[in-house]
Amino acid sequence: MVEKLKLISKQIHWSSVLKAAIFALAWFFLPFWLFLLIALYLYFFPLSQSGSVAVPFLVLLFLCLIEPSGILFTLVFGTIFFYILVIKDLLVIDRKSAYEILVFALSFLTLRSFYDRLGGGIGGSSLLYSFLIAIVIAFLVESFWQSKRNVISWLLFMTIWQLLIAGLFLPVDFVYQAVIIFLALVIPVDLIPQYLSGDFIPEKIFAVSSAIFAALVIVLASAHWGL
């Protein structure tokens, strides 16, 4: 029994848990500039492998900047920071899948923050914010794709920007706006890397598209449309 408990404690990675707790509490209680200094220290010490998840970490800091402090996001941001540390410190076996989950989680949170905090109505400010958010998400997705193709990068940014603007016209609340646009974004984010690497499987296209379509139908049916 004692040996089992020791094994479980090793799998939990308590140093990462402690860092994540400090990160979350610092965001909740401290002014942002002081939190930022603490967050940078927690992430970059030790320095090894810091570049491997630097983009998701920067996106997380961006979310910490635009979201007001609260209990729910304290837990969410702490959990995501823990997940980033686990990937950074090579504590997961399938780092590619773990990174993809991280990209999806941060993309959804960024979309939610945009429609809740920045994208109120159609206007010049919303269009400007949508441009900036499209850059953030495209930067995040490209870090997963690891693509250096300028045409692909440009098309990715334009697709995300147009989706963000389209979401502003949806007569639903910000959560449904974020969910609908997120589901539309999942297909290119998931399938284009396989096309670039030559691992394009038609069966997976059908499976992913069917799952996204089913989820989209459920979301559209459950939304309260303000028509």
TIZA-416604 format. One line per 3 residues: number of its first residue (from 1); their letters; for each residue x, y, z of N, C-alpha, C. Coordinates in nm, 4 decimals, padded with zeros to 6 digits, always signed. Layout:
! residues N
NUM	a	X Y Z X Y Z X Y Z | ...
***
This chain:
! residues 227
1	mve	+00.0823 -00.1202 +00.0000 +00.0000 +00.0000 +00.0000 +00.0864 +00.1262 +00.0000 | +00.1910 +00.1251 +00.0824 +00.2821 +00.2392 +00.0890 +00.3500 +00.2621 -00.0448 | +00.3910 +00.1525 -00.1096 +00.4580 +00.1633 -00.2389 +00.3640 +00.2218 -00.3445
4	klk	+00.2368 +00.1825 -00.3384 +00.1392 +00.2361 -00.4331 +00.1219 +00.3865 -00.4139 | +00.1170 +00.4309 -00.2876 +00.1039 +00.5728 -00.2595 +00.2252 +00.6509 -00.3086 | +00.3446 +00.5934 -00.2932 +00.4650 +00.6586 -00.3430 +00.4602 +00.6724 -00.4948
7	lis	+00.4108 +00.5669 -00.5628 +00.4026 +00.5695 -00.7080 +00.3043 +00.6759 -00.7541 | +00.1894 +00.6851 -00.6858 +00.0904 +00.7864 -00.7221 +00.1457 +00.9261 -00.7026 | +00.2159 +00.9476 -00.5901 +00.2711 +01.0799 -00.5621 +00.3741 +01.1207 -00.6657
10	kqi	+00.4502 +01.0244 -00.7186 +00.5474 +01.0555 -00.8230 +00.4768 +01.0953 -00.9517 | +00.3627 +01.0290 -00.9822 +00.2908 +01.0568 -01.1050 +00.2230 +01.1941 -01.1014 | +00.1947 +01.2462 -00.9833 +00.1247 +01.3735 -00.9720 +00.2165 +01.4914 -01.0048
13	hws	+00.3496 +01.4772 -00.9857 +00.4461 +01.5825 -01.0136 +00.4182 +01.7046 -00.9252 | +00.4468 +01.6883 -00.7962 +00.4083 +01.7881 -00.6975 +00.4744 +01.9233 -00.7202 | +00.5948 +01.9277 -00.7748 +00.6588 +02.0573 -00.7991 +00.5790 +02.1393 -00.9008
16	svl	+00.5265 +02.0714 -01.0032 +00.4436 +02.1403 -01.1019 +00.3114 +02.1857 -01.0410 | +00.2556 +02.1029 -00.9529 +00.1313 +02.1406 -00.8838 +00.1542 +02.2664 -00.8005 | +00.2664 +02.2712 -00.7283 +00.2982 +02.3867 -00.6448 +00.3150 +02.5119 -00.7308
19	kaa	+00.3871 +02.5001 -00.8418 +00.4057 +02.6149 -00.9303 +00.2727 +02.6642 -00.9855 | +00.1863 +02.5695 -01.0245 +00.0555 +02.6069 -01.0790 -00.0293 +02.6777 -00.9735 | -00.0225 +02.6308 -00.8493 -00.0980 +02.6941 -00.7408 -00.0486 +02.8361 -00.7159
22	ifa	+00.0833 +02.8549 -00.7156 +00.1407 +02.9892 -00.6964 +00.1000 +03.0802 -00.8111 | +00.1055 +03.0281 -00.9337 +00.0649 +03.1039 -01.0528 -00.0791 +03.1520 -01.0386 | -00.1696 +03.0604 -01.0039 -00.3118 +03.0936 -00.9945 -00.3387 +03.1938 -00.8829
25	law	-00.2789 +03.1726 -00.7658 -00.3016 +03.2621 -00.6523 -00.2418 +03.4002 -00.6764 | -00.1274 +03.4041 -00.7441 -00.0657 +03.5329 -00.7760 -00.1550 +03.6119 -00.8711 | -00.2140 +03.5439 -00.9683 -00.3047 +03.6129 -01.0614 -00.4279 +03.6673 -00.9888
28	ffl	-00.4782 +03.5903 -00.8928 -00.6003 +03.6285 -00.8219 -00.5778 +03.7443 -00.7245 | -00.4645 +03.7427 -00.6552 -00.4460 +03.8369 -00.5445 -00.3568 +03.9572 -00.5777 | -00.2656 +03.9428 -00.6723 -00.1630 +04.0455 -00.6917 -00.1927 +04.1333 -00.8128
31	pfw	-00.1371 +04.2542 -00.8175 -00.1482 +04.3356 -00.9391 -00.0801 +04.2646 -01.0552 | -00.1256 +04.2966 -01.1767 -00.0811 +04.2174 -01.2918 +00.0699 +04.2247 -01.3119 | +00.1306 +04.3396 -01.2905 +00.2744 +04.3513 -01.3158 +00.3551 +04.2591 -01.2246
34	lfl	+00.3100 +04.2470 -01.0982 +00.3800 +04.1589 -01.0052 +00.3526 +04.0124 -01.0380 | +00.2271 +03.9836 -01.0745 +00.1933 +03.8482 -01.1193 +00.2775 +03.8082 -01.2404 | +00.2966 +03.9035 -01.3334 +00.3729 +03.8743 -01.4545 +00.5159 +03.8340 -01.4214
37	lia	+00.5788 +03.9039 -01.3303 +00.7157 +03.8706 -01.2903 +00.7217 +03.7295 -01.2299 | +00.6252 +03.6996 -01.1433 +00.6212 +03.5667 -01.0810 +00.5965 +03.4588 -01.1857 | +00.5045 +03.4848 -01.2784 +00.4725 +03.3865 -01.3826 +00.5928 +03.3579 -01.4712
40	lyl	+00.6659 +03.4619 -01.5093 +00.7845 +03.4430 -01.5924 +00.8904 +03.3602 -01.5191 | +00.9066 +03.3860 -01.3909 +01.0037 +03.3081 -01.3127 +00.9597 +03.1618 -01.3030 | +00.8320 +03.1385 -01.2747 +00.7818 +03.0019 -01.2602 +00.7975 +02.9224 -01.3897
43	yff	+00.7790 +02.9909 -01.5031 +00.7877 +02.9201 -01.6307 +00.9324 +02.8993 -01.6748 | +01.0141 +03.0034 -01.6648 +01.1485 +02.9963 -01.7223 +01.2527 +02.9365 -01.6275 | +01.2135 +02.9015 -01.5056 +01.3084 +02.8366 -01.4159 +01.2583 +02.6958 -01.3845
46	pls	+01.3319 +02.5911 -01.4318 +01.4567 +02.5964 -01.5081 +01.4334 +02.6346 -01.6542 | +01.5405 +02.6799 -01.7194 +01.5320 +02.7339 -01.8539 +01.5158 +02.6258 -01.9609 | +01.5560 +02.5036 -01.9334 +01.5537 +02.3971 -02.0336 +01.4124 +02.3727 -02.0843
49	qsg	+01.4002 +02.3523 -02.2156 +01.2750 +02.3240 -02.2854 +01.1748 +02.4395 -02.2797 | +01.2193 +02.5581 -02.2407 +01.1256 +02.6704 -02.2282 +01.0645 +02.7106 -02.3623 | +01.1389 +02.6929 -02.4687 +01.0871 +02.7316 -02.5991 +00.9806 +02.6391 -02.6535
52	sva	+00.9689 +02.5184 -02.5990 +00.8787 +02.4181 -02.6560 +00.7313 +02.4541 -02.6418 | +00.6953 +02.5242 -02.5342 +00.5553 +02.5656 -02.5148 +00.5476 +02.7151 -02.4829 | +00.6411 +02.7913 -02.5364 +00.6452 +02.9350 -02.5084 +00.5223 +03.0062 -02.5638
55	vpf	+00.4768 +02.9668 -02.6821 +00.3608 +03.0337 -02.7423 +00.2338 +03.0120 -02.6598 | +00.1990 +02.8871 -02.6229 +00.0829 +02.8700 -02.5338 +00.0958 +02.9467 -02.4025 | +00.2166 +02.9530 -02.3474 +00.2375 +03.0278 -02.2234 +00.2081 +03.1764 -02.2452
58	lvl	+00.2535 +03.2338 -02.3553 +00.2275 +03.3747 -02.3845 +00.0783 +03.4002 -02.4052 | +00.0099 +03.3066 -02.4712 -00.1347 +03.3205 -02.4906 -00.2064 +03.3141 -02.3564 | -00.1601 +03.2260 -02.2681 -00.2184 +03.2190 -02.1341 -00.1999 +03.3515 -02.0600
61	lfl	-00.0835 +03.4127 -02.0705 -00.0604 +03.5432 -02.0083 -00.1529 +03.6492 -02.0676 | -00.1747 +03.6415 -02.1977 -00.2675 +03.7345 -02.2636 -00.4083 +03.7198 -02.2066 | -00.4528 +03.5966 -02.1856 -00.5844 +03.5728 -02.1268 -00.5898 +03.6236 -01.9831
64	cli	-00.4811 +03.6038 -01.9108 -00.4744 +03.6542 -01.7731 -00.4851 +03.8062 -01.7690 | -00.4376 +03.8714 -01.8744 -00.4424 +04.0169 -01.8811 -00.5838 +04.0680 -01.9056 | -00.6583 +04.0036 -01.9957 -00.7886 +04.0576 -02.0365 -00.9041 +04.0070 -01.9521
67	eps	-00.8843 +03.8970 -01.8775 -00.9918 +03.8447 -01.7932 -00.9830 +03.9030 -01.6524 | -01.0952 +03.9480 -01.5955 -01.0936 +03.9936 -01.4553 -01.0767 +03.8752 -01.3615 | -01.0123 +03.8971 -01.2489 -00.9860 +03.7868 -01.1563 -01.1159 +03.7329 -01.0979
70	gil	-01.1220 +03.6016 -01.0814 -01.2374 +03.5335 -01.0254 -01.1995 +03.3915 -00.9894 | -01.2808 +03.3283 -00.9072 -01.2496 +03.1938 -00.8598 -01.2426 +03.0939 -00.9746 | -01.3416 +03.0995 -01.0662 -01.3471 +03.0017 -01.1753 -01.2220 +03.0089 -01.2617
73	ftl	-01.1852 +03.1296 -01.3054 -01.0692 +03.1421 -01.3931 -00.9382 +03.1225 -01.3171 | -00.9394 +03.1427 -01.1878 -00.8213 +03.1083 -01.1086 -00.7929 +02.9591 -01.1198 | -00.8975 +02.8787 -01.1088 -00.8827 +02.7333 -01.1222 -00.8462 +02.6941 -01.2655
76	vfg	-00.9124 +02.7585 -01.3618 -00.8871 +02.7251 -01.5030 -00.7442 +02.7609 -01.5422 | -00.7000 +02.8813 -01.5104 -00.5652 +02.9242 -01.5487 -00.4578 +02.8446 -01.4754 | -00.4837 +02.8115 -01.3488 -00.3887 +02.7274 -01.2752 -00.3749 +02.5898 -01.3368
79	tif	-00.4891 +02.5322 -01.3779 -00.4875 +02.3997 -01.4410 -00.4123 +02.4027 -01.5736 | -00.4369 +02.5067 -01.6540 -00.3691 +02.5170 -01.7839 -00.2192 +02.5382 -01.7647 | -00.1813 +02.6194 -01.6671 -00.0384 +02.6396 -01.6423 +00.0280 +02.5090 -01.5981
82	fyi	-00.0404 +02.4313 -01.5143 +00.0114 +02.3004 -01.4751 +00.0318 +02.2123 -01.5987 | -00.0653 +02.2131 -01.6881 -00.0587 +02.1333 -01.8105 +00.0592 +02.1780 -01.8970 | +00.0812 +02.3095 -01.9050 +00.1950 +02.3623 -01.9807 +00.3265 +02.3140 -01.9207
85	lvi	+00.3375 +02.3174 -01.7892 +00.4602 +02.2721 -01.7223 +00.4854 +02.1240 -01.7454 | +00.3789 +02.0449 -01.7426 +00.3929 +01.9007 -01.7641 +00.4478 +01.8722 -01.9037 | +00.3983 +01.9465 -02.0036 +00.4494 +01.9288 -02.1405 +00.5927 +01.9800 -02.1499
88	kdl	+00.6183 +02.0961 -02.0912 +00.7527 +02.1573 -02.0957 +00.8579 +02.0669 -02.0341 | +00.8246 +02.0049 -01.9221 +00.9216 +01.9228 -01.8498 +00.9270 +01.7779 -01.8974 | +00.8638 +01.7514 -02.0144 +00.8683 +01.6181 -02.0770 +00.8107 +01.5098 -01.9851
91	lvi	+00.7010 +01.5424 -01.9173 +00.6387 +01.4480 -01.8247 +00.5205 +01.3742 -01.8868 | +00.4952 +01.3985 -02.0162 +00.3924 +01.3246 -02.0882 +00.4575 +01.2500 -02.2033 | +00.4006 +01.1358 -02.2382 +00.4580 +01.0527 -02.3441 +00.4227 +01.1079 -02.4817
94	drk	+00.2933 +01.1273 -02.5067 +00.2476 +01.1768 -02.6369 +00.2378 +01.3292 -02.6307 | +00.3498 +01.3964 -02.6495 +00.3521 +01.5420 -02.6365 +00.2745 +01.6104 -02.7492 | +00.2693 +01.5488 -02.8671 +00.1968 +01.6095 -02.9787 +00.0476 +01.6185 -02.9486
97	say	-00.0100 +01.5089 -02.8994 -00.1522 +01.5095 -02.8654 -00.1794 +01.6034 -02.7484 | -00.0887 +01.6052 -02.6504 -00.1046 +01.6940 -02.5354 -00.0998 +01.8401 -02.5808 | -00.0103 +01.8701 -02.6729 +00.0014 +02.0074 -02.7243 -00.1243 +02.0461 -02.8013
100	eil	-00.1787 +01.9516 -02.8769 -00.3004 +01.9798 -02.9533 -00.4164 +02.0123 -02.8597 | -00.4309 +01.9354 -02.7514 -00.5359 +01.9631 -02.6532 -00.5164 +02.1019 -02.5930 | -00.3922 +02.1364 -02.5641 -00.3607 +02.2681 -02.5083 -00.3995 +02.3791 -02.6057
103	vfa	-00.3696 +02.3602 -02.7333 -00.4046 +02.4590 -02.8357 -00.5564 +02.4772 -02.8438 | -00.6306 +02.3664 -02.8428 -00.7762 +02.3748 -02.8489 -00.8326 +02.4460 -02.7261 | -00.7806 +02.4141 -02.6092 -00.8307 +02.4760 -02.4857 -00.8058 +02.6266 -02.4860
106	lsf	-00.6852 +02.6672 -02.5210 -00.6530 +02.8095 -02.5233 -00.7281 +02.8825 -02.6342 | -00.7480 +02.8158 -02.7475 -00.8236 +02.8777 -02.8570 -00.9671 +02.9051 -02.8141 | -01.0291 +02.8075 -02.7477 -01.1673 +02.8276 -02.7025 -01.1745 +02.9397 -02.5991
109	ltl	-01.0844 +02.9407 -02.5043 -01.0852 +03.0461 -02.4023 -01.0617 +03.1841 -02.4637 | -00.9760 +03.1899 -02.5661 -00.9513 +03.3166 -02.6343 -01.0757 +03.3630 -02.7085 | -01.1442 +03.2698 -02.7755 -01.2698 +03.3040 -02.8435 -01.3744 +03.3515 -02.7434
112	rsf	-01.3848 +03.2817 -02.6315 -01.4823 +03.3191 -02.5288 -01.4530 +03.4597 -02.4760 | -01.3273 +03.4870 -02.4481 -01.2904 +03.6191 -02.3968 -01.3182 +03.7277 -02.4999 | -01.2958 +03.6964 -02.6262 -01.3223 +03.7946 -02.7313 -01.4700 +03.8319 -02.7352
115	ydr	-01.5580 +03.7308 -02.7420 -01.7005 +03.7601 -02.7538 -01.7604 +03.8139 -02.6236 | -01.6988 +03.7833 -02.5113 -01.7494 +03.8327 -02.3840 -01.6961 +03.9716 -02.3515 | -01.5665 +03.9923 -02.3736 -01.5014 +04.1142 -02.3267 -01.4761 +04.2182 -02.4355
118	lgg	-01.4488 +04.1714 -02.5587 -01.3975 +04.2637 -02.6593 -01.4898 +04.2834 -02.7784 | -01.5685 +04.1828 -02.8104 -01.6438 +04.1868 -02.9360 -01.7891 +04.2249 -02.9206 | -01.8189 +04.3245 -02.8411 -01.9573 +04.3647 -02.8205 -02.0136 +04.4417 -02.9389
121	gig	-02.0952 +04.3754 -03.0205 -02.1580 +04.4415 -03.1341 -02.0657 +04.4545 -03.2542 | -02.1219 +04.5100 -03.3611 -02.0459 +04.5305 -03.4844 -02.0006 +04.6752 -03.4895 | -01.8728 +04.6952 -03.5003 -01.8207 +04.8315 -03.5049 -01.6717 +04.8302 -03.5265
124	gss	-01.6140 +04.9500 -03.5316 -01.4708 +04.9608 -03.5582 -01.3860 +04.8926 -03.4536 | -01.4230 +04.9089 -03.3250 -01.3430 +04.8477 -03.2187 -01.3500 +04.6960 -03.2246 | -01.4692 +04.6414 -03.2537 -01.4843 +04.4961 -03.2626 -01.4021 +04.4392 -03.3776
127	lly	-01.4018 +04.5090 -03.4894 -01.3238 +04.4629 -03.6044 -01.1743 +04.4682 -03.5746 | -01.1318 +04.5727 -03.5025 -00.9911 +04.5823 -03.4644 -00.9533 +04.4703 -03.3687 | -01.0369 +04.4484 -03.2677 -01.0092 +04.3410 -03.1722 -01.0115 +04.2041 -03.2399
130	sfl	-01.1025 +04.1848 -03.3349 -01.1073 +04.0564 -03.4055 -00.9792 +04.0331 -03.4843 | -00.9226 +04.1405 -03.5393 -00.7952 +04.1312 -03.6112 -00.6843 +04.0872 -03.5167 | -00.6784 +04.1479 -03.3987 -00.5745 +04.1140 -03.3011 -00.5925 +03.9717 -03.2475
133	iai	-00.7155 +03.9336 -03.2194 -00.7416 +03.7982 -03.1688 -00.7102 +03.6944 -03.2748 | -00.7389 +03.7251 -03.4016 -00.7054 +03.6326 -03.5107 -00.5546 +03.6093 -03.5172 | -00.4765 +03.7148 -03.4939 -00.3308 +03.7004 -03.4905 -00.2888 +03.6081 -03.3765
136	via	-00.3495 +03.6284 -03.2585 -00.3150 +03.5465 -03.1415 -00.3449 +03.3992 -03.1670 | -00.4661 +03.3696 -03.2163 -00.5041 +03.2294 -03.2381 -00.4220 +03.1681 -03.3507 | -00.3999 +03.2433 -03.4589 -00.3186 +03.1916 -03.5695 -00.1762 +03.1612 -03.5220
139	flv	-00.1211 +03.2478 -03.4409 +00.0121 +03.2276 -03.3831 +00.0144 +03.1004 -03.2986 | -00.0916 +03.0811 -03.2210 -00.1026 +02.9625 -03.1356 -00.1129 +02.8354 -03.2189 | -00.1997 +02.8366 -03.3192 -00.2199 +02.7178 -03.4037 -00.0931 +02.6852 -03.4810
142	esf	-00.0257 +02.7875 -03.5323 +00.0969 +02.7636 -03.6084 +00.2064 +02.7026 -03.5226 | +00.2065 +02.7335 -03.3938 +00.3063 +02.6727 -03.3053 +00.2847 +02.5224 -03.2949 | +00.1605 +02.4784 -03.3118 +00.1307 +02.3348 -03.3143 +00.1625 +02.2750 -03.4504
145	wqs	+00.1266 +02.3475 -03.5562 +00.1534 +02.2977 -03.6905 +00.3022 +02.2942 -03.7216 | +00.3761 +02.3929 -03.6671 +00.5178 +02.4105 -03.6973 +00.5389 +02.4280 -03.8488 | +00.4500 +02.5077 -03.9064 +00.4546 +02.5324 -04.0501 +00.5247 +02.6638 -04.0789
148	krn	+00.6128 +02.6645 -04.1773 +00.6857 +02.7851 -04.2182 +00.6377 +02.8342 -04.3550 | +00.5221 +02.7852 -04.3989 +00.4734 +02.8220 -04.5315 +00.3916 +02.9501 -04.5217 | +00.4367 +03.0548 -04.5893 +00.3729 +03.1850 -04.5770 +00.2301 +03.1839 -04.6281
151	vis	+00.2030 +03.1119 -04.7363 +00.0674 +03.1075 -04.7921 -00.0273 +03.0411 -04.6938 | +00.0150 +02.9280 -04.6362 -00.0674 +02.8575 -04.5383 -00.0931 +02.9465 -04.4175 | +00.0090 +03.0165 -04.3718 -00.0050 +03.1050 -04.2562 -00.1042 +03.2168 -04.2853
154	wll	-00.0943 +03.2747 -04.4036 -00.1841 +03.3832 -04.4407 -00.3283 +03.3340 -04.4503 | -00.3493 +03.2191 -04.5132 -00.4838 +03.1635 -04.5249 -00.5419 +03.1286 -04.3874 | -00.4577 +03.0773 -04.2982 -00.5023 +03.0459 -04.1624 -00.5507 +03.1719 -04.0919
157	fmt	-00.4704 +03.2781 -04.0976 -00.5086 +03.4032 -04.0326 -00.6381 +03.4584 -04.0911 | -00.6502 +03.4602 -04.2235 -00.7696 +03.5156 -04.2870 -00.8934 +03.4334 -04.2521 | -00.8773 +03.3006 -04.2452 -00.9909 +03.2140 -04.2098 -01.0379 +03.2439 -04.0681
160	iwq	-00.9441 +03.2534 -03.9750 -00.9801 +03.2806 -03.8356 -01.0441 +03.4188 -03.8234 | -00.9894 +03.5168 -03.8903 -01.0437 +03.6533 -03.8821 -01.1868 +03.6588 -03.9353 | -01.2117 +03.5932 -04.0486 -01.3461 +03.5929 -04.1049 -01.4445 +03.5177 -04.0148
163	lli	-01.3979 +03.4081 -03.9521 -01.4844 +03.3353 -03.8597 -01.5196 +03.4220 -03.7385 | -01.4221 +03.4950 -03.6860 -01.4472 +03.5833 -03.5718 -01.5508 +03.6899 -03.6067 | -01.5374 +03.7488 -03.7238 -01.6334 +03.8517 -03.7663 -01.7711 +03.7898 -03.7867
166	agl	-01.7760 +03.6708 -03.8485 -01.9047 +03.6034 -03.8692 -01.9737 +03.5761 -03.7362 | -01.8955 +03.5405 -03.6349 -01.9534 +03.5125 -03.5044 -02.0199 +03.6337 -03.4418 | -01.9737 +03.7541 -03.4761 -02.0331 +03.8760 -03.4215 -02.1767 +03.8955 -03.4673
169	flp	-02.2125 +03.8373 -03.5815 -02.3470 +03.8519 -03.6356 -02.4452 +03.7479 -03.5812 | -02.3958 +03.6504 -03.5079 -02.4841 +03.5469 -03.4546 -02.5667 +03.6039 -03.3393 | -02.7001 +03.5929 -03.3454 -02.7863 +03.6497 -03.2402 -02.7995 +03.5564 -03.1195
172	vdf	-02.6860 +03.5185 -03.0615 -02.6825 +03.4331 -02.9428 -02.5845 +03.4940 -02.8433 | -02.5840 +03.4413 -02.7191 -02.4926 +03.4976 -02.6208 -02.3488 +03.4569 -02.6503 | -02.2543 +03.5162 -02.5759 -02.1122 +03.5017 -02.6074 -02.0618 +03.3581 -02.5967
175	vyq	-02.1208 +03.2777 -02.5073 -02.0765 +03.1384 -02.4931 -02.1071 +03.0608 -02.6198 | -02.2299 +03.0752 -02.6719 -02.2667 +03.0049 -02.7947 -02.1885 +03.0577 -02.9143 | -02.1633 +03.1880 -02.9165 -02.0797 +03.2422 -03.0239 -01.9430 +03.1740 -03.0241
178	avi	-01.8819 +03.1645 -02.9056 -01.7492 +03.1033 -02.8940 -01.7530 +02.9562 -02.9329 | -01.8558 +02.8838 -02.8878 -01.8649 +02.7399 -02.9167 -01.8820 +02.7160 -03.0662 | -01.9707 +02.7911 -03.1299 -01.9969 +02.7720 -03.2733 -01.8722 +02.8003 -03.3563
181	ifl	-01.8050 +02.9122 -03.3291 -01.6846 +02.9466 -03.4054 -01.5719 +02.8486 -03.3742 | -01.5647 +02.8035 -03.2493 -01.4631 +02.7047 -03.2131 -01.4817 +02.5753 -03.2915 | -01.6055 +02.5288 -03.3011 -01.6326 +02.4053 -03.3756 -01.5970 +02.4214 -03.5235
184	alv	-01.6222 +02.5396 -03.5776 -01.5853 +02.5651 -03.7172 -01.4342 +02.5673 -03.7350 | -01.3623 +02.6026 -03.6291 -01.2159 +02.6123 -03.6357 -01.1472 +02.4773 -03.6170 | -01.2153 +02.3842 -03.5519 -01.1530 +02.2553 -03.5178 -01.1089 +02.1784 -03.6416
187	ipv	-01.1929 +02.1775 -03.7447 -01.1635 +02.0951 -03.8628 -01.0317 +02.1349 -03.9295 | -01.0105 +02.2628 -03.9670 -00.8799 +02.2959 -04.0281 -00.7623 +02.2766 -03.9337 | -00.7799 +02.3067 -03.8058 -00.6697 +02.2919 -03.7108 -00.6297 +02.1455 -03.6972
190	dli	-00.7269 +02.0565 -03.7009 -00.6990 +01.9140 -03.6811 -00.6496 +01.8455 -03.8080 | -00.7014 +01.8852 -03.9233 -00.6747 +01.8092 -04.0459 -00.5607 +01.8659 -04.1307 | -00.5404 +01.9963 -04.1304 -00.4365 +02.0548 -04.2166 -00.2960 +02.0044 -04.1827
193	pqy	-00.2584 +01.9873 -04.0534 -00.1252 +01.9324 -04.0248 -00.1022 +01.7956 -04.0875 | -00.2072 +01.7143 -04.0929 -00.1925 +01.5830 -04.1554 -00.1701 +01.5964 -04.3057 | -00.2352 +01.6951 -04.3663 -00.2146 +01.7197 -04.5088 -00.0714 +01.7660 -04.5351
196	lsg	-00.0212 +01.8551 -04.4488 +00.1148 +01.9072 -04.4666 +00.2199 +01.7982 -04.4473 | +00.1914 +01.7016 -04.3582 +00.2880 +01.5949 -04.3315 +00.2697 +01.4735 -04.4209 | +00.1664 +01.4739 -04.5063 +00.1418 +01.3615 -04.5952 +00.0683 +01.2462 -04.5309
199	dfi	+00.0112 +01.2669 -04.4123 -00.0629 +01.1607 -04.3424 -00.2129 +01.1815 -04.3524 | -00.2570 +01.2260 -04.4682 -00.3983 +01.2592 -04.4866 -00.4787 +01.1307 -04.5049 | -00.5720 +01.1052 -04.4137 -00.6525 +00.9837 -04.4177 -00.7981 +01.0217 -04.4443
202	pek	-00.8566 +00.9822 -04.5585 -00.9948 +01.0201 -04.5904 -01.0944 +00.9765 -04.4835 | -01.0700 +00.8589 -04.4235 -01.1622 +00.8102 -04.3209 -01.1670 +00.9053 -04.2008 | -01.0518 +00.9624 -04.1663 -01.0488 +01.0548 -04.0534 -01.1212 +01.1837 -04.0874
205	ifa	-01.1098 +01.2278 -04.2133 -01.1828 +01.3474 -04.2552 -01.3322 +01.3275 -04.2303 | -01.3818 +01.2112 -04.2724 -01.5239 +01.1828 -04.2559 -01.5614 +01.1755 -04.1084 | -01.4775 +01.1100 -04.0275 -01.5079 +01.0928 -03.8856 -01.5085 +01.2269 -03.8128
208	vss	-01.4041 +01.3072 -03.8356 -01.3955 +01.4368 -03.7696 -01.5078 +01.5292 -03.8153 | -01.5332 +01.5337 -03.9465 -01.6376 +01.6206 -03.9992 -01.7747 +01.5813 -03.9456 | -01.8005 +01.4514 -03.9373 -01.9294 +01.4032 -03.8866 -01.9474 +01.4403 -03.7397
211	aif	-01.8403 +01.4230 -03.6616 -01.8479 +01.4557 -03.5189 -01.8701 +01.6053 -03.4985 | -01.8000 +01.6871 -03.5750 -01.8159 +01.8323 -03.5629 -01.9552 +01.8749 -03.6075 | -02.0031 +01.8164 -03.7153 -02.1373 +01.8502 -03.7642 -02.2433 +01.8144 -03.6606
214	aal	-02.2300 +01.6962 -03.5996 -02.3263 +01.6546 -03.4972 -02.3226 +01.7487 -03.3771 | -02.2022 +01.7848 -03.3346 -02.1898 +01.8771 -03.2217 -02.2476 +02.0138 -03.2567 | -02.2248 +02.0581 -03.3795 -02.2760 +02.1878 -03.4224 -02.4288 +02.1891 -03.4262
217	viv	-02.4890 +02.0803 -03.4723 -02.6353 +02.0694 -03.4751 -02.6918 +02.0775 -03.3333 | -02.6272 +02.0073 -03.2402 -02.6734 +02.0098 -03.1004 -02.6641 +02.1498 -03.0428 | -02.5517 +02.2178 -03.0680 -02.5334 +02.3538 -03.0164 -02.6353 +02.4493 -03.0767
220	las	-02.6554 +02.4413 -03.2079 -02.7500 +02.5305 -03.2745 -02.8929 +02.5057 -03.2260 | -02.9269 +02.3794 -03.1998 -03.0607 +02.3470 -03.1536 -03.0852 +02.3921 -03.0112 | -02.9795 +02.3926 -02.9290 -02.9965 +02.4283 -02.7872 -02.9812 +02.5775 -02.7605
223	ahw	-02.9307 +02.6527 -02.8576 -02.9085 +02.7964 -02.8393 -03.0398 +02.8719 -02.8358 | -03.0409 +02.9804 -02.7604 -03.1575 +03.0691 -02.7557 -03.1321 +03.1837 -02.8526 | -03.1939 +03.1737 -02.9686 -03.1674 +03.2706 -03.0755 -03.2483 +03.3970 -03.0510
226	gl	-03.1803 +03.5092 -03.0550 -03.2457 +03.6376 -03.0324 -03.2915 +03.7023 -03.1611 | -03.3704 +03.6318 -03.2368 -03.4160 +03.6830 -03.3670 -03.5409 +03.7686 -03.3492
***
